[in-house]
Amino acid sequence: MWVFQVETLDSSRGIIEFKLVKYLPLCFCRLGFCVLAAVIFLINGVQAADPVTLPSGVKKENFHLFLFVGQSNMAGRAQLEKQDKGPIDGVWLFNDKGQWEAARPPLNRYSKLRKTIPSRLNPALGFVKAYRKKFPDVQVGVICSAQGGSSIEEWEKDRLKAPRLYAEAIRVTKLAITAGGDLKGICWHQGEANASRVSMYPGQLKILVGNFRADLGDPDLPFVFSQIAQWGEEGAEFNQMIIKQTGTIAHTACVETDGLKGFDKWHFDSPSQRKLGKKFAQEMFGIKK
């Protein structure tokens, strides 16, 4: 009997990878089959989570959902200050148990993609506050799936090598909307990892936007992307390129980051993260479907 070792077990996506270990006599076959059956049972058991339900008192026609994706600035690197802490009125966060909970920063805390670095302040907080200010009668749902350091190549739909960032973002979003609510748009902040090689980015971004829209069932789903840091020279070429993409991809907008500041080479500081989120909301308001 050939013996295989479980190399990767990802119950959230039903992925098992096996590695050939050694050959054992036939008498061990029955035991091996029992172990394999137990693994399959474990995965099925983990996946059999409770159905997603709407937050108490929230009506699905009054529940506006947004997906936040990208790399470290979207994951959140700026410090959470006193004004950023605590629950956010009328805002809900999709958690790692597949349910909605009262939102409080950090808003990328439940992303399966996040690094071991603690998530902190990201643009989603400024976004939802601005959105609720404009639409006080709606409830807002936040789905955050960002990973620091990720390039746009790592967000390709058919990527087989881990991490499968796009697949995870689609998985969690589809799960979140099963209870109801209206997915209103996607906020994308990424580019630092591609700042030194921008020539292919326009085509890659267009494909990415198209994939999100196709897989989430809305060909006109609003999509807002953003310039990166402007306080150094490294992002200048990227920033000049990204702002032009609204002319080639319908129902999109681009956040301009002039005037924003950072605490290191690439990352926005806390005041600028709040402003960045507000800018994302303002651009989302302006997209006409």
N, C-alpha and C positions, 0 to 999 in steps of 0.2 A: 504493500500500500504506500503510495506517495503521501507525505505529510506536508501540509501547508500551514503557515503561521499567519494569523491576522495581523497585517501590517498597519492598516488604517481603518478605523471604524468611525464613520460620521453618520450617526443615527438621524440627524436633522435632514439629511439629503439622501439617506438610504444607500450610502457608499461603503462597500467593504473591499479592501484590497488584500490579496493573499501573497505570501512569499514562500517558495519551495524550500523546505528545510531538509528533509531526509526521507529515506525509504524505510518503512517498518513492515514486519511480517503481516500476513493477512489476518492473523488473529486480533489485530488491533483495529480492524476496519469498523466493526460495530461501534466501538467506543468513539472513533473519529466521526462517524455519521451522527452520533448523539450530540457531540460537541457542536458540530455545524448546525444541527437543528436548534440547539439552544441559542446560538448566536443569532440565527434568523428570527427566533421567537423574541429575543431581546430587542432587536431592531423594530419589529412590528409593535411591540409593547410600548416602546418609547415614542413611536410615531403616533400612537393612538391617543393623542392629547384631546382635551376638552374642546368642543367647537368654539370658535371665536365669537364673542358676544359684544354688542355695543356697550359703551359705558352707561351706567345707570342714568336714566333720564334724558339720554341723547337720542334724537331721532335721526334716522339714516339720511333723510333728505336735507338735514341741517348739519351734516357732519362733513367737513372739507378736509381731505387728506393730502399730504405732501410728502414726497420722497426726497431725502437729502443724501447725496452720494458724492464721492470724490476722495481726495487724499487728506493730508494731515490738518490743513486749516478747516476742512469740513468735519474731520473727526474731533477737532478741538484741542488746541495747545495753549491758548491764553488762560491766564489765571481766572478762576471764578471769584468774583468779589462779592461783598455783602449784598449789593443790589441784585445780583444774579441768582441768589440762592432762594430756595423755597418753592412751593408749588406755583404753577402759572395758571391763572384763572381761565377756565374755558378751553384748556389745552390738554391733550391726552397723548401719551407716549406708548408705542407698541413695544411690549417687553419680550424677554427671552422665554417666557412661558406661553407665548402666542396669544396674549390678551392685552387689552388697553388698560392703562393705569394713569392716574393723575400725573401729569408731566412736571418734572423738576430737573434742572440741570445737574450733571451733564447729560445732554440729550443723545449722545452717541454711546451711552453706557451699555446698551444691550446689543450693539452690533457684534455679530459673530466674526466680523472681519477686523475688529479693532486690535491693535497691538497691546503688548503688556504695559505700555506707557498709559497712565491714567488719562481718560478722556476729560477734557475741561470745557472751556467756553467755545462754542462754535457759532456760525451765523444763524442757526435755526432759532435761537432764542430771540434775537432781534427781529427775525422774520415773523414769528408767530405773534409777537407783541404788536408789530405794525399791522399785521393782517387782522387781528382781533380789534384793533382800534378802528380800522376802516369798516369791518363787518362785525359789530359787537353782538349781533343776534345769532351768529354761527359758532359751532364748536370746531376746534381744529385738531386733527390727528397727525402726529409726527412719526414718520418711519425713517430711521436713520441707519445707513449702511455704508460707512466710510472706513477706509484704511489708509493710514499714514504711509507716505513714501511710494504709493502705487502709481504706476505709469498708465497711460491710456491703453497701451498694449495689454496690460494685465486686466483690463476691463472688456476685452474682446468676448463676444458671445460664445464662440465655440472653443474657447480655451480649455484644454484638458489638464494642463499642469496646474497644480495648486499654487496660489490661491485662486479659486474660481469666483472672482468678485462679482461679475455680472450675474452669474447664475444665482448666487446668494441674494443679491438685491431683488431680483425678480421673484425668487421663492418667498421672501418675507413680505414683499408688497402684495403678491397675490393672496397670501394667507391673511394679511391684514384687512383686505377689502371684502373677504367672504361674508363678514357680518353686515356689510352695508357701508354706506358713505360714498362720497364722490371724490375720486382721485383728481385733484385740480391741477397738479403740476409737479415738475421735477426741478430741483436746484442742484447744480453740478459745479463744484469748485475743485479743479484739478489742473495741473500744468507745470508745477514746479519740477516734477520729474522729467518733463519733456522740454524744458526751457532751452536746452542746448541743441535740440533737433526738432524744429517745428515744421519742416517742409511737408511731412506726411500728415500732420495733425488735422488740417481741414477735412480731408477725406475720412480720416478715422472718426472724427467727431460726428460727421454727417451719418456715418454708418451706425455709430453708437445711439444717436438720437432716434434713428429709424428703427433700430432693434427694440429699444425701450417702448416706443409707441406701438409697434406690432405686437410685442409680447404682452403688453398691458391693455391691448384692445382699443386704443384711441389714436388714430392717425394724426390728430391735430393736438395732441396733449402738449400744453405749454411747457417749454423747457428753457430755463435760464442758466447760462454759464457766466463765467467771470474772468476778468483780468486777474493776474497774480500781483505780487509785490512790485511797487514802483520806486521804492527808496534805494534800490541798487540798479546796476546796469544789466544784471544777468537775465532779467525777465523782459527787457525792452522789446526784443524781437517777437516773443510770444504775445505780449500785450498788443502790439501793432497788428498781429495776425488775428487774434481771437475776436477782436471787436468787429472785424469785417465779416464774420461768419453768419451774422443775422441776415445778411443779404443773400445768402445761399441756402439757408435752412429755414423753412417757413415756421411761423408761430414760435419764434425764439427771441430772446433778448440777451444783452450782455451787460453785466455790471462793470462800471468803470471804477477803478480803485485809487484814482488820483486823490491825494490828500490824506490817505490812510497811512498809518505808521505801524512799525513792527518792533518786536523785542529781540529779534535775531535776523539772520539773512533772509528768511522766507516767511516767518510767521507773524500774523497780525497780533497786535497787543489787544488787551481787553476792550478799551474804548472803540478801537477800530473794528473789532469783531461785532460789536453791537451795531455800529454804523453799516458794516458790510451786510448784516442780516436785514437791516431796514432797506438797503439798496436792492437786495434780492426781491424783497416784497414789492417795492415800487416798480421794478421791472416786470414782475409777474402781473401786477395790476394792468400794465399797459399792453399785454399781449392779447390780441383779438383773434378769437377762433373763427 
